[in-house]
Amino acid sequence: MYFAWQAGKNPAHTAYATANMTGANRLLIGLGWTTVVIAFWLKTGTRVMTLGKDQKVKVVTLAIATL
């Protein structure tokens, strides 16, 4: 939030805000998705997750956005 606020005041700080955002997204994708998958596996002991049709659309959309 600090970098975004500073970039709004001074355009020279735009690169810091962009780097902060992309770094945060990489952490969320790398650790967040992994944590969900591992938690599911530990809870159920299975590697297959069955989703409802409406959930499949959401997961595919997130996967495309991640790529």
Summary of the structure (lengths in Angstrom):
residues: 67
radius of gyration: 17.2
end to end distance: 25.1
largest distance: 51.3
contacts: 125
relative contact order: 0.07
helix: 84%
strand: 0%
